[in-house]
Amino acid sequence: MSSLKIGMISFAHGHAFSYLNSLLELPDVQIVGIADDVKSRVEGITERHGVPYYADYRDLLAQDVDAVVICSENVHHAKLVIDAANAKKHVLCEKPLGTTMEEMEQMIAACKENGVQLMTAFPCRYLAAVVRAKEAIERGDIGDIVAIKGTNHGGNPGGWFIDKSLSGGGAVLDHTVHVMDLMNWFLQSEVKEVYAYAATLFREELEVEDAGMLHIKFDNGVFAVLDTSWSRPKSFPTWGDVTMEIVGTQGVISVDGFAQKNDLFSDAVGKGQYTFWGDDMDAYMIRDFVKALLQGEPVPVTGEDGLKAAQVALAAYESAKLGQPVAM
């Protein structure tokens, strides 16, 4: 395959804009269409880049397309991925992969049956600090890992994220999966137990939780704690963070995913801002997805990886409801 024909389905999730920009920079990629049932969301982009617009994603899937990037509301991921797989298209799907175990298993099975690849969008694997931490762990720099403390704080994203019928959950589902995937990637061990707290603490009128705390036990004996909350106020300099403290028998690694930044104090904006100057994690992820498909190699972050991370969030909901640990 000399070049890759890619379509994009739904710009409901803001990451779609970044993924599109990353795709446009690649010489061996052709954007063959954008499908979105809300035309106003993508009208400016389709006109600017001269890309065909489809009101119905099925019309896009009927075209000569090698792969699709799906950034819809969470509850639509399963149907869109399965329809794409049945149309023999490779898929990059925004996280969380799905909102139930059953649908994620069906998504993975549909892609396998149709001989196409399914990649979960976990760009945090491409953050410089994360890549260096993984290398240090592989070298044995901190001995054996004993425990990990992680955070994925953010501001309240609003919109469909706080509508449970579209998101499938609040901060716990939204913010567990990124750091959970990193923990899974570092430890290469199955999760055996989840004990979690979830509540609505920052905006009482929400129908979904905006605060969560997960305690996780792995098969290899490692303990982890993960703070997943929409706790950042509007005045906070950026949307949020991705951090980890990785405690080993011979040392500790601190990861601050977005520390490559300048502090900007602006009277015009009325608050301090973080201006990130580090490498673009989305661009690296998109490049890896394209490279795997062009070279006929396995994608680097699989549907199974997406399932494993989301499974912990779903177990957290069960635990919070029961008020006790849940075995996986």
N, C-alpha and C positions, 0 to 999 in steps of 0.2 A: 504494500500500500504506500503510494508516494505522498498523498495528502489525505487529510481526514476531514470528512464533511460532518459538521456538528450542528445540531439544532438545540434551541433552549426552550424549555417548557416552564412557564410561569416566572414572573419577577416579584412574587408576593414577598419572598425573603430578600432583604437588601443585599445579601452576598452575591446575588445574581449579577448585579452591576459590576462588581469587582471581577467576577469570573469572566464576564464578557470582555472586559478590558484586557484581562490576561490572555484570553483566546485570540483577540484581535492582534496582539503583539507577535503571535507565532506564525512564521511564514508558511508552515505546512498544514495550516488549519483554514478551512473555509466555513464561515457561518452561513448555513443555507436557509435558516428561518427561525423566527421567534414566535412562539404560541403563548397567548395570555388571554384569558376571558375578560380581563379588564384592559381595554385597548389604550386608555389614557396612560396606563403605567409604562407602556413601552413605545408609544407613538413617536416620541422624540428620538429614541434610539434607532428604530427601524428606518425612519426618514434620514437621519444623519448618516447612517452606515449603508443605506440602500439595501436593507435586508428584508426579505418577504415577511409579511405579518400573517399569522393564522389565528382566527378567533377560536377555532377548535383544534386542540392538540392532535387529534386523530388525523386531521388533514396534513399536519406536519409529519407525523409518523408514516404516512403513505408516500412521502417523498423519498428521493435517493439520499438517505441520511445514514451515516455510519454509527453515530452515537448521539445521545442527548444528555443535557445537563438539566436536572430537575430542582427547582427552587420554590416549590409551591408551599402552601400551608401544610403543616405536618400531617394532618389527617388524610390528605390526598396523595401522599407519597406512595402508598402501597398500590393503589389503582394505576397511577401513572407509570410506576416502574414495571408492573406486570404487563400493562398494555405495550410499553416500549419493548420489553423482552419478547413478547409474542410477535412483535413486528421486526424482531431480529436486530434490535439496536442495542449497542453497549450503553451503560448508564453510569453517570456520576450523580449521586443523590445527596442533597443537603441533609445535614443532621437535624434532629435525631432520625435514624433510618426509618423508624415506624413508631406507632403508639401502642401496639400490642405485640406480644411474642408471636402469636399466630400469623399476623400479617407480615412480620419480618421474615418468618420462616417461608411463607408463600412467595415473597419477593425473591429471596435467595434461590428457592427451588425453580421458579419461573426462569430466572436467568441461566441457571445450570441446564435446564431442559432445552433451552433455545440456543445454547452454545454462545452466550454473550456474557460479558464481564459486568459486574456490579461493584462500583467503588463508592465508599462512604466519604463525604466531604469532611475530613478532619485536618484542616490546614495547620493546626497548632503543632503537628508533628514536624513542620518545616520552620518553626521559629528557631533562630540561631541558638538561643540558650538551651532549648529542648534538644536540639541535635547534638550540641556539645555535652550535655548531661548524659545522653544515651551512650555516646562514645566513651565517656569517663566510667560509666557503669560497666560497659562491656570490657573495658581494660582492667576492671577490678580496683579502681582508684579508691573507692570507699569500702572495700570488702564486700560482705554480704549485706543486702538491704534488710533493715529491721522494721522500719516504719516510714510512712509518707504522709505529710500534711499538705493538702492542696486547697486552693481557693479558685473559684471562678465567680467573682462578684461582677455585677453590672448595674446599669440603670434599668428602670422598668421600660421595656421596649414598646409597650402600648399596642394599639391596633389589634390584629388578629391573635397576637401572642397571648393576650389576656382574655380571649374568648375560647373557653375550653372545648367548644364544639369544633373549633378549627385547629387548635394547638395540641389538644390532648392532655394538657397539663401546664403548670406554671414554671417557676424558676427551677424546680427540681429536675424536670424533664429537659428544660432548655439548657441548664448549666451543669448538669452532672456529666454529660457525655464527652465533652472535650477532654477534661482532665482525667476522667475515668479511662478513656482510650489511651492516654499517655501512661497511666499507671499499668494498664494491661500490657502495653508495649514494652515498658521497662522491666516488668516483673516476669512476663511470660508464664503466669500462673493463673489458674481459675479462681474466681471469687466463690467462697463457700458460704458466706453469711453477710447480711446487710441489716444494720439497725439504724433507723432514721427518724428525724424530727422534721416536720413540715408545717408551716403556718403562714398566715397573712399578717405581717407585722408592720409593714411600711405604708401600705395603702389599704385601709380597712374595707373599702367598698369593692375590692376585687373578688371575683368568683374563683380565682386560682391562687395558689400559694405564692408568696414572693420571698420566702425564706426557707432554707433547708439546711440540715446538717446530717451528713451520712457517715456512719462508722462501718468500715468494711474489713472483713477477714479473708485472707487469701489462703489457698491450699498449702502454700509453702511456708506458712506461719507469719507472713507479714501482716501488720495492721495498718490501716489507712483511715484518715479522716478527711472529709471534703466539705467545704463550706460553699454552698451553691445558692447565691441570693441576688435579688434585684434590689440591692441596698443603697446604690449610689444616687445621691440627690441630683437635681438638674444642674446645680452649681459645680458638680465635680468636674475636674479637667478633662476627663475622657469617659468613654462608655463603661470601662471596667478593667478587669485584670485576669491574668492566668499565672498563678504562682504555685510552686511546690518546694517543700523542704524534704529532701530525701536523706533519711538517717541510715547510715551504714555502720558496720562493726568497726570500721577504721576511719570514719570521717562523715561529713555532711555536705551535700550539694544543695545550694539554694538556686532556684530557678525563678526568674522574674521575666516572663515572656515578652513584655512590652517595655523593658527598661531602656531600650535604645531610643531615647527621646530627648528633645529639648523642652524646657519649661518656658512657656510664652505667657506673658502677662499683658492682656489687651484691654484698654479702656473701651474700645469699640464694642467688644463682646461682653465686657463687664465681668469677666472671670478669668482665672488662669486656665491655660490649655496645655496639654501634652502634644507636641508635634513629633510624631514618630519618624525617625530617619533610617531605621533598620531595613533589612531585606523584606520584600513582599511575600509573606507566607502563601497567599492565594496564588500568586504567579508560579511559585515553585510546585505547588500541588497540581495546578492545571497542567503545567509542563510535564510532570510525571505521569499524569493520566493519559495525555496525548502520546507521550513516548511509548508507554506500555502498549497502547493499541496499535500504533504504527509498527512496532517491532514484534508484535504478537507475543508479548510477555504478560505474565500475571500483573494485575494492577497492584500497587503497593499497599493500599488500604482497602480491605475487602468488605463485602456485605456482612460477613461473619464478624468482622471487627466492629461494625456498626451495631449489630445485634448485641454483642457482648457488653458494649458500653450502655446501650439503652436498657438492656435487661436489668442492670443495677438500679437505674432510675425507677423502673417499674416495681422492682422489689422494695425500693425505698418507700414508694406510696403504700404498698401493702403493709410494710413495717410501721409506718406512721399511723395507719388506720388501726392496726392491732395493738400498737403500743409495746411491741416486743420484737426481738430479732427475727429475721426471716431466713431460712436456709435456702440456698440456691439448688 
